[in-house]
Structure formats: C-alpha cells, structure tokens
Amino acid sequence: MAPLDTATPVPLAGMGLEALMPRLEELPPAETIGLYRAWLTANPASPQRFAAWFNLGVQLGAGGDRQGAMIAYRQALAMKPDLHQAAVNLGLALEAEGRQEEALATWDAALQPVAARLPLLNHRGRLFENQKRYAEAEATLRQSLHLDPQQPDVVQHWSHLRQKGCMWPLDGGGIPGLDAETLALMGGPLGALALTDDPALQTRIGAAWIERKVPAAPERLAPTQGYAHDRIRVGYLSSDFCRHAMGTLIVELLERHDRSRFEVFGYCTTEEDSSELRARILAAFDHHVPVRQLTDEQLARRIRADEIDILVDLNGLTRGARLGALRWKPAPVQATYLGYVGPVPLPELDWMICDRDVVPEAEDSGYAPRPLPLDGLYQANDGQPPALPAVTRASEGLPEDAFVLCCFNNFYKITPRVFGAWMRIMARAPRSVLWLTEDNATGIANLRREAQTAGVDPARILFATRCDPARYRARLGLADLFLDTTPYNAGTVASDALRMGLPIVTLAGRAFASRMATALLRAIGLPGNAATSVDEYVEIACAHALDSAHHARVKAALAGDAWARTIGDAAGFARRIEAAYERIRLCP
C-alpha cells in the first residue's frame, strides 16, 4: 500500500484502524503521532479506539514523552481494562518516573486474564527485588513459576532471591514441573558458586546460561596464527574499572606491567564514578579505550583493529560482561580472570587464569576453559598502603569485652551448613558475638530466626551498615576472627581481612570459589586455618575463641609486613602473570 501523503487531507472519519496503520509505516514519528491523534478525534465512537490509544502511547514513549504515553495507556485501559500490554507499559513508565509504588499498584490491579499474568507478575517481582523486598519478590516470582515453570530467567532470579534472603531450604521445596537438576541448571552462574561445590556442575550451569543468552558470532575476527609485535599487546576488558572489588585488586598490576615487553590496553565499559581509584586505573593504561556505547560487534572489531595479542576478560559471568564480543574471537588468545571465580564455558575462551591451590590438577577436567595456573597465588592485589579512618568498637556498636566473630560476605554466600557451624561455635564460645553486613531486611529476619531455633540469642548477631571502602577495611581490624563461607569463599574480603591482621577460618572444598581463602592462607603462611570438614572448621574457630594464647600466636604471624611480602607483593605478581602471558601468546 502506498504511504499516506500527509500534504493531502485524508478523510479519517469512518476509516478502520487497520486501514490507517499500514499507511503509517514510512512516516516520521511526529507525523505518526499526529495522525493517531487525528484519527481518535475523527472516530469518537469506534470500538478500535483502545488500540489507537495503546499505539499512540507506544509512539509517545519511544519519542521520550513519558507523560503523554501514560495518559494514552490510561485511556486504553479505561476502554479495555484487560489490555494487559497497556498495564505493563504504564507500570514501566511509572517506574521510570520513580513512582514505584504506583507501578506496583498498576500491575497488581491488572492481574486479570491468565495470559496476562506472567509479564505482570515478573515485572512486579523484578521491581520488588530492586527495592530489596526479597520476600515479596520471591513470593511473586513463585506464583509466576507455578503458572509456567519453563521460564529460565525467572527461575534464576527466584533461586538467587532465596539465597540473598537466606530463605532455607534454598530449593523452596521445589517448583512443580521442574526436577532438581533442571532447577539447578536454570539457576544462573553466580548463584551456582554458592549452591554447588562441583566444578563440572558449575560448568553445565554456565553453559546452559550462555546457550540461552549469548549466541555464537557469524565469524572469527583474529588470525589464528596471531601477530608478531615487538611488545605483547594485552587488552583488559571490564565494566568494573572503578571503585569496585575487581578494580581494587587489579590496579597495581596494571601499573606494574613491564612496558619494555608489554603494551596495555583497557577496554572500558564502566560507568563513570569519578573515584580516585578509577582515575588511577585509567592512568595505568597505555591506551584507555572507552567502549561502553559500542555494540558487541563494534567492540570486537575495535579490539581486532588494535591487534591485541591476549585479551583478558575481567567480568566472566557477572553483570556487565560483554561475552557477545568475545564470541567474535577478536584476539587470537582470550582468557578469563578474577571477576568470576568459576568456569566460563564460552567456546571462544582459551584459558582460565588460576593457581594450583584454587584449581588442583585433579579437578582440571571439570573446568572450561582450561585452567592456566600461575606460579604462586592467583589473586592480584594492590600493595599500596590504604589511608584508614580511626574507628573503635564503641563507634561501630561492638561490645568491648566480646570475642568478635565476623563475616562481611554477601548474604547469598551464607548457606544453612555454614550458619549451622557458626551457631555451634557461638554455643561453645559464650562470650562471642557474630558481626555481619547489613545486607537486606529479609535475610536479617531469617538469620535471627535460625539463630533462635539453634538456641543462640539473636541479639548476639550484630549488623554493620554499608560504608565506604576505607571504613570497611578499618572495621576489619576491630574483629577477632573472620568466619568464611563455603562453597563460595571470601575473595577480596579475605585478602583485606588478612591485611588488617584479622585471622580467617575457611573450609576448603573442590571448586575454585571454595578454595580462594585457602590459597590466601597458604600464601601468607597459615595453612592450618583451612579446614577440610565442618567439624574441623568448628574446632579451629573454637581454638581461637577459647585459647587466647593460640589466637595471639596466629595474629602475630599476620603482623608487620607479612601481607605486604606475600599476598601484597604486586611486583612479584606482575612478573608471574607476565610469564604466563608469554607462555600462552602463541598457544590458543
């Protein structure tokens, strides 16, 4: 059909909407909006007005007129209350305006036809999750899964909500229509690190997520034989070149690279946070390449144009990852490192940088890509001394005479097995208190209830408010013993604890994530604080809490320059990882 000639008046009265719409396809947005308005004026009694209002709302929203779009969606709903698409879009517009409660009320009121319930429930659950109203989010997404269990993204959020909110058992009694294996495979890669200690299962979960989310690229960009540069071009790709745990760890490595042998590129997809750490990171690159606005293909072609020899992905399977760009194979050798401490089974990745403490040789077959063990500790660290504020137990709400057990890991890492061990320790050490991060209200309520059930006074569990990195590090120095989680250990937090002279007790398992703290303890010379069973974990912790001489000896081993000459030896680490880069340069 020929496009509408807007220079010639067209009789709109009595014209069916289906006759008008094909004529709008090639018109600019402003003219399309004008014609929808004109059609509505000319057809005050048409039964198709609800559809015209809805379409007008879509056009206004796409053009940035959110207020006009909301008016149009409300008009559509007034004429057809079960038009769930209008309710969804109206709620999204209200949410974008910061009117979250109105958005929730809109979606709640719109739960009418069964066919509409899934998107409405899922949006409600997402918004509840964003508000950290985890109990309401979990219940809402459970309703959605009871309607249709074959929703992997919903399963992933539902499962992780239960982890974050310490809603035990973690499987919630299951979802009808999903067996335990399928539920795990849909659970998502980040949650998998805290769910299972089996590297092969973690690999399967990651592969299932990649298959759903990251399709293969149509071609490989990098030459198989690599390049012949005088200096090895290393490209680091990350969304976390900012005040983030990964940025804290990586910054001095970037500064320490031997520029006579390496040329360092930073492919930055990070949002600007104007922090001192970000400024330091960017200054450490030979080439800072902002690529946040590029598509995956554009990003891949930019990396190819720079002839990067080794591309190091620092996100893995975490928020902000650009795995779609990696699928174009823009560099002849591609590795994953630091951001995700588990398998990243993307076919275009060649290596997973690790060490032989976190990935024993016997576990190699469970990982993808293949492990690349460094000669020594896998974890980069910034050895520059931090400036710390003065803090006291009184200022942080801690009792002066208590033995302070602490764990500043996120709640989703706390499992029933770990929490049960903590309660056993507290029962045997009556002077102890447990100091956790104030993560979320749902988790706090559930942990207090679990403590009561275990016979431990919930008042002995204290919660530290979120704070800036300097104060968080200073706080660690106020505690007596750090109780690690498993199967997902502390990583950066464990390194910070040891730096502040705070002993750690950890429980080593099979998977990378469950062996991070063990690697750090061995590096600093305290392998005896890494347990291999829950009973041993409890005994080591109780030895600290009940034997002051033993506790003092362990703390003495962390004093002085112990951290700086081992975990914090950034110069030595740079030489070790550079040796690994030289080994793999031509070994994709």
N, C-alpha and C positions, 0 to 999 in steps of 0.2 A: 504494500500500500504506500502511496506517495506521502511524504511528510507534509504536515499541516503548514500551509502558507499563512503565517500569522499577520502578514500585511493585509490580507483579505478577510473581512469579518466572516465568521463561520456561525451558522445557526446552531447553537448548543442546546436550546430547549428541545427536550424530547429525544436527544441523542443518547443512546445507551453508552454506558461507561466502556463497554467492551469495544465500541466503535471509536471512542476517543483515544484509548490508551495506545494502540499501535501508531497513531499519528504523533505521539509524544516522544518516540524513541530517539529521534535525532535532534531534539530541541535542547538548547542550553537550560540549565536548572531553573533560572529565573523565569523563563517563559513557561516551562512546565508547571511551576508553582502557580503562575498567573492563570493558566488555563484550567487547572484544577479548581481554583477559587471561582473562576467564571462559570465553570460547569455546575458547581454547587449552587451558585446564585440562580442559574437558569433552570435548575431542576429541584425545586424545594420539596417535591413530593416523591422523588424517585426512591424506590427501595434499595438502590445501589449506593446511596449516599454514605453509608457506613464505610464502604470500601474506598470511596473517594477521599473521605476524611483520613482513613488509615494511610493511603498512598501519599496524601499531602503531608502527613506527619513524617513519613519516611524521608520525603524530599526536603522538608524544612530541617529535620535533624541532620541530614547529610550536609546541608549548607551552613550549619552552625547556629541556626535559630532554634535553640532548645526550648525556649518558652512557647514559641509558636507551635512546635512539634507537640508539646504536652497538651496544648489546647486542642489540637487536631485529634490526638489519641483519645482524649476525654470525650470529644464529640462522637467518635467512632464507638466507644464503649457505651455511651448513652443510648445509641441506636441499636447496638448489638452487644449486650452485656457478656455474652460468652465468646467474644472475639479475643481469645487469649493472646494472640500475637500483639494486639494493641496494649494489653495489660503488661506483657513482658517489656515492650518498648517504653511504655510510660514509666514503669518502675526503673528501668535503666537510666532514663533521662532524669528522674528524680534523684537517683543515686549519684549521678554525675554532678548534680547541683548541690550535693551534700545533704540532701533531705532523705537520709537513710531510713528513718522510721516510717516516713510516708511511702517509700518504695516497698518496704516490707508489708505495710498495710494494703497496698495495691495488689501485691502478689497474693497475699492471704485471702483477700476478698475475691480474687479471680479464680480460686480453686473450684472450678465448676465441672466442665466436661472432663472425663477421664483422659482424653487425648491431650488436654492442655496441662495436665498435672506435672508431667516430667519437667518441662522447662521452667515452670513456675516454682516448683519445689527446689530445683537445682540452683536457681538464682537466689532464692531465699537462703538456702544452705550456704552458698558462697558468701553472701553478704554477712550472715551470722558469723561465719568463720573469720572474715575480715575484721569484724568487731570483737573477735576473741570470745564470742558467746558460744563456746565449743559444745556445750551440752545441747543447746537448741539446734546448732548446725548439725550435730551428729544425728539427732532425732529426725530432723527434716530430710537429710540425705538417706537415712534408713527407710523412710516412707517411699522415697523415690525408687530405691533398690527393690523394695517389695513389689512395686508396680512393674519394674523391668530390671532384673538383676544383670542384664548384659550391657552394662554401662561402665567400661573400664575407668574412665576419668572420674566418675562418681565414686566407684569403689576405692580408687586411690585416695581421694580426699576423705572419704568416710573412714578408711583404715588409719590414715595419718591423724585425723582428728581424735580417734580413740587413743592413739599413742600420746599426742600432745596433751590431752586432757586426763591422762592416767586412768582411762576407763577400762578396767580389767574385768574379765579376760579380754585380751586385745581383739579376739575374733568376734566379740559380742554375741557369742552363741551361734554365729554363722548367719548366712543370708540364704533363704530358700532359693533353690535353683543354682547355687554355686557350691561346689565341693571345696574342701580346704585348700587343695593345690591350686585350683583356679583362682580362688580368693587371694592367695599369696601372689600369684603371677600378675594379677591386676593391681596389686598393692602399691606399685611405684618404687623406683630405685632408692630414694632417700630413706623411706620408711623401712626398706629391706635391710639396711645396715643395722637397724636396731631391732629387727624382727628375727633374723636368722644368722647363724654363725657358719653357714655352709657356703663357701665361695662359689660352688657350682650352681646352687640355687640363686644366689645373688646375680650371677651371670645370666641365668634364664630370665629372671625378673627384669633385668636391664635390657635384655634382647627383646622381650615382649613389648616393653615401653618404646624402644627405638623403632620396632616394626610398626607400631601404631602412629608414632609421632614424626619420624624423620625418614622420609622416603629417599631412595637412592638417587644420586645425581645422574644426569644423562651422559656425562663424560668425566674422564680423569684429566686434570689440567697439568700436573707436574710431570716432567720427563722421568721415566723410570730410572735412568742412569744417573740422575742428579746433576749437579753443577760442579764447576771447577774453580770456585772462588779462592782467593788467597786467604781470606778470613771466613770462618764458618758463620753463615748468617742464621742466627737463632731468632725466631719470632715467637713472642709470648702473646697469647690470645686470652682475654679475660674481661668479664663485666665487673670485676672486683678490684680494680686499681684505685682504691680509695680507702677510707677508714673502715676496713673490713679485716677479718681474721687472716684471710689469704694475703691481703696487701701487707699486713704487719709482718708476716713470715717471709715474704719474697723480696722485700725492698733491698736489703743489703746484698743479696745475691746479684741483683741487677746492677748495683753499684760496683760490685767486686769483679765482674767478668773481665777477663784479660783481653783488653782491646787490641792487643797485638795479634790475637788468634781468633777473636770473636767480634762480630758486629751484631748489635742487639736492637731488635725491632719490637715495639709494643703496639699490638693491635687492640685498641681500647674501645670497648662497648659500654663503658662505665658512665653512669650519671654523675654530673659534677657535684662534689660535696664541699669543695673549697677548703679541704682539710690540709694541714701541714704534711700529713703522710702522703696524700695524693700528689702534692707538689713535689715531694721528694722522689716518689716513684717515677713521675713523668720526667723529672730532670735526669734520672738514671738511664733512660733510653737514649741510644744513639739516634733513633728515629721513633718519635711518638706519632702513631697513625690513628686518628680518631675515625672509627668506622661504625659507630652506633646506628647511623641512619641508613647504612647500606643494606641491601638485600643479601641473602646468603650467597647468591651467585656473584653479586658485585664484590662482596668481601673476599670470596675465594679468588676471583680474578685479580683483585688488588694484591693479594698475597703471592699469587703466581707471577705477577708483573715484577714484584720485588725479588724474585728468585730466592726465596727462603729455602735454606738447606734443611733445617729442622724446625718444625712448627710444634710448639708446646702449648697444649690446651690446658688452661688452669681452672676450668669450670667442671669438666666431666658431666655428670648427670644432675646438675644443680640449676637453680634459677639463673637465667641469663646466658645459659650455654648457647653456642652457635654451632651445634652439631651439623646442621644443614650445610654450612660452609665447608666443614671437614669432609663431607661426603663427596665433594668435588675433587678431593685429593690435591689441594693446591700446593703442597710441598711434598717432595719425594720421601721424606721421613716425618712421621707425625706421632707425637707421644702425648699421653695424658699424665698430669701431675698435680698433686697437692689439693686441688679444690674438691675432689671426690675420692674418698679413700676406699675404693672398691672397684670391681670390674666395670669397664666401659666397653661393652662388646659391639663397638662400631667397626665394621669391616675395614674401614679406611685408616683406622689407628694401628700403628705398628708396635707401640711399646707402652707399658705402664711403669712409670718410674717408682721404685720402692727400695727396700733393703731386705736382707735375709732374716731380720727379726720379724718384720711385719708380714713377709711372704716367705715362709720356709720353702726350700726347694721341693719338698714332698707335696706341696699344695699348688705348684705351678700349673698343673693341668686344669685346675678349676677356674683359672682366670682368662679373661680376654680383655684387651690384647695381652700378648706375652709379657711377663714381668721382666723389667730391666733393673736388677739390683745394683745399687750403688755400693761402693766400698766404704761402708760406715752408715751412719744414721741417714734415713731418707729425708728427714724434715729440715728444710731451710729455716733459718732464724735470723732475726735482726739483733746483732750483738751490741748495738749502741745503747748505752745506759739510759733508761727512761727517767723522765722527771716525774716524781710521785708526790702527791699531796700528803700532808700529815693526817693520819686517821688513828683513832683509838677504838677500843672495844666499846667504850661508852658512846662515842659518836655514831657507832654503827648498830647500837642496840643490843650488844652482846654482853652476857654476864662475865664479869672479870674472873671468877673462880671456876668456870666450867672448862671442860675439855671440849674444844670446838671441832666437831667433825663437819666438813663442808663438802659440797659438790655444786659447782656452778655450771654444770652441763644443762642443756635444754631438757625440759620435762620429757620430751618424746624418747629420750635415751634411757629414762628410768623404767625398768621392767619389774614385774612382780618378783622375779627371782632376786634382783638386786635389792629392791626395797625390803624384801624379807630378810636378807642378810644384814641390812642396816638396822633393822629392828632387833635382831639378835645381838648385834654389837651394843646397841643402846641399852638393852636389857642387862647386859653384863657390865656395862660401864655407867653406873647411875649418875655420875657427875657430868655426863656428856650431854651436849645439845647438837642438833643437826641443823646446819645453815645452808639453805638452798636459795636459788634465784627465784624472785617473784615473777614466775613465768606467766601464769594465767589463773583466773579465779576457779575455773572448773578443776584444774589439776590440783590446786591447793586444797580445795574442799575434799577431793578424793583421797589425797595423800593423808590428810588429817584423819579421815575416816578409817583408812587402812591402818594407821598407827594405833588408833583406839582399839581396833579389832585385835591387833597384835599385843595389846597390853601395855603400850607405851603412851604416856601422856602427850596428846597432840601439842600441848603448849611447849614441849621441848623441841619442836620443829620451828625454826625461825626463817624468815624470808627477807633476802636482801633486795632492795629496789634496783631497777636498772640504772646504770650510771655510765659516765664516760670511761674510756679505756684506762686512763691513769688511775682513777679512783678504784676501779675494779681490780687492777693489779695490786694497789696498795692494800686493799681489803684482804687479799690472799695472805698477806703477811700476818694477819690477825688470827687466823685459824691455826689449829694444831695438826690436823691430818685431813688430807683430801681423799675422799672415798670415790673411786672411779666407778663408772657404769660399764656394763657389758651386755650385749655384744658390740655396742658402739661406744668405744672409749672417748675420753677427752683427748684432743689433739693439741691445738693451740693453747687451750686452757691448762693442760697438763704441763706443757713447757713453761707457761707463765708461773704455775704453782711452784715448780722446782726452782725457777729463777728467784722466786721470793723466799726460798728456803723452806717451803712447805712440803713435807713428805707426802708421797702418794702411795696408796694401796690399790692395786689393779688386779683384774682377773683375766688372764690371757686365754684366748680361745684359738680358733683355727683361722678366722678371716682377718684380713688387713685391718679393718676397723677395730677389731677386738684385740689387736696386738700393738697399737700405737704407743700406749703408755708403757708397755713392756720394753719397747725399743728405746724410749727415752730413759727409763730407769737403768737399763743396761749401759747406755751411753754415759750416764753420769756416775755409774759405779754402784748402783743399788739394786741388783737383780733379785735380791731376796724379798723385795716388796712386791714382786709379781707372782701372784698365786696361780695355781692351775686347777683349783676346785673351790667351790663356795665355802666349804669348811675351812680350808687353808686361808682364804680371804678373810673370814671372820677372825681366825686366830691371829693373823698378822695385825689386823686392826686393833684387836683387844690387847695385844702386846704393847702397842703404842699407848693406848688409853690407860692401861693399868700398871705399866712398868715405866716409871719416869726416867730411869737410867737408860733403858733401851731407847726410849724416844729421844733422849738427849744425844745419844751416840749417832743415831740416824740423822738428826738435824745438823750435827757437827760435820757430817760428811757432805752436807749441802752448803756449808759456809764458805766464805771467801770467794775465790774465783772458780769454784767447782763448775758452775754452769757456764761461765764465760769460756773456759778452756775445753769444754766438751760440746754440749748442745749448742752453745752460742758462738762457736768458732766459725764465723761466717767465711773467713778467708780460706780455711781448710775445706769447708763445704763446697765453696766455689770451685776449687781445684778438683774435687772428687766428681762433681756433676759435669764439669768440663771434660774430664777424662771419659765419662760415659758418653757424652755427645760426640767425642772424637771416634769412639768405637762404633757408633751407630750411623755416622754420617752417610756412609755408602752401604748400609745394611738394612734396607727397608723390609 
